[in-house]
Amino acid sequence: MEHLVTLAVAAAISLAVNPIMARLAPQLGLVDVPDARKVHVRPIPRVGGWGIAIGALVALLLWLPVDRFIGCYLFGAVVLMLSGAWDDRHEIGHYAKFSAQLLAVAPMVFWADLQVVQFPMIAEPLPSLLAAPFTVFALIGMINATNHSDGLDGLAGGEAVLSLTAIAALGWLAGDAAVPIVALAATGAIAGFLRHNNHPAALFMGDSGSQFIGFTLGVLAVALTQRADPSLSPGVVLLLLGLPIADILVVFAKRATSGMNWFRATRNHVHHRLLDLGLDQRLAVTTIYGVHALLVIVGVFFSRADDALLIGAYLAVVGLLFLSLWLAERRSHRADGVAVRAPRASHQKPFVTVALPRRLLTFAIPAYLFALALTAPPISSEYAMAGAALAALMLVGGPLFGSSRALMNRALLYLAATYVTYGALQQTSAIPAWQTGSIMGLALLLVMTIIFSPRRRYFEFHPTGFDLIALTSVAAGLILFVALQPTVLAPSLPLMLIVLYYGIELISIERRGRRNPLKPLLALALLAMVFPGL
């Protein structure tokens, strides 16, 4: 219960504080003015970090006593929030920022004794003479990696939510008290901020927010692997913290090889490079979310694998990303996600190529989920009760949603697909052949529907908030399921959910303004799974 309350309280405080700070921002001088390096075109308040920090710190204090670890965390968080806010106002310079970061980190390392003793691929513990300075370096590095990743609307906050959710789940499995509470407090506070930060953003987090988030991620990653659960592979930290680490290392390498000042801001981060290739903000953020979510999911599922395997997986994913960027830049390729040439109608059979795949997909998704429900292993009564409540909302909840009806209906469809899929595969380590063939058929129908849809130029591949919801739901749902029931899941489950999510999204767009048959059909699939459990 305390975990859910922490999440909710942090989000509520963040939602309440941010509008107040936004109104005060001009008087405080905390407004981000556009320049040649930035992508926004109008002044935007950069005070979101206040809501994030206040929401997170108040929420965690509801449950955690102020021992050495929490005391040092509170001290470091406040120092970084205040120094970040001062930098947001006056741009204090790199040496002053590093001094504040060192002041924030040092008590955590030397007084709370939080040190990286178990190092990847080294069997013997590191002596404190090496562990302490490395931990200081690593924590300051994570603070700056998060700060540098805060370049597009929703980017740094969304990446942090994925990482924090994974850390919270693994900390909860380890039976630790502090790690999951701190992680969920930060998650809730960031979620409250993202309400104002999705593109086009009305609010930026500023250095006060990005430094606080980077410090929280670094401290929790070390606490998780060195204290809460030392049986975890130390190398899993790379995967849990994800893309910002590789991004800042590549940026520093590019600056060093070009003879530039390492700490001078430039437009050579991943998000800048994606924009320069022609992606808009939404598609660039979606791409980065996808890579980051993949790293986090691999980290959760293989958290006790050999360090060499984990580091190899991390290098393979980020290496493929940067290789793709380099090849695209070298060929001057432009990936305009929405400017796709329309198919020539003169050689098409409209029903076969346009209407038929869409109609088949509309009924194939519920049929697949219904088959999963009928062949699922027995579910618990608690899981069945949750499914019954979800089915009731889908069938009779429309009038309750008011002006948010379309949004809530879409969210319920995603939840129903997730519920049935998890329930059917909760004890499965290998997917049966009929399920593999079915999901491949759904994927083929999805691709055909996208390719031949006459409206795809404007809708189907135009990134929306629901694209980000789909990617986030895959990662967060898998992590939560692992936390609640640590069983071996089919490794292709994320791909199955992505096909289902995007199929639901596409059909919902096509049925905009008309009755969507997915809603009653998915409710029936839910009920088919729920009744045996009741």
ZIHU-V154232 format. One record per helix or strand. SS is the DSSP state (hx for helix, st for strand). FROM is the first residue (numbers start at 1). TO is the last residue. If there is no record, write none. Layout:
[[SS & FROM & TO] [SS & FROM & TO]]
This chain:
[[hx & 2 & 28] [st & 31 & 32] [st & 44 & 45] [hx & 48 & 61] [hx & 68 & 90] [hx & 94 & 110] [hx & 128 & 149] [hx & 155 & 173] [hx & 178 & 194] [hx & 206 & 228] [hx & 236 & 241] [hx & 243 & 257] [hx & 270 & 276] [hx & 281 & 301] [hx & 307 & 330] [hx & 345 & 347] [hx & 350 & 375] [hx & 381 & 396] [hx & 398 & 425] [hx & 433 & 452] [hx & 465 & 484] [hx & 493 & 510] [hx & 518 & 533]]
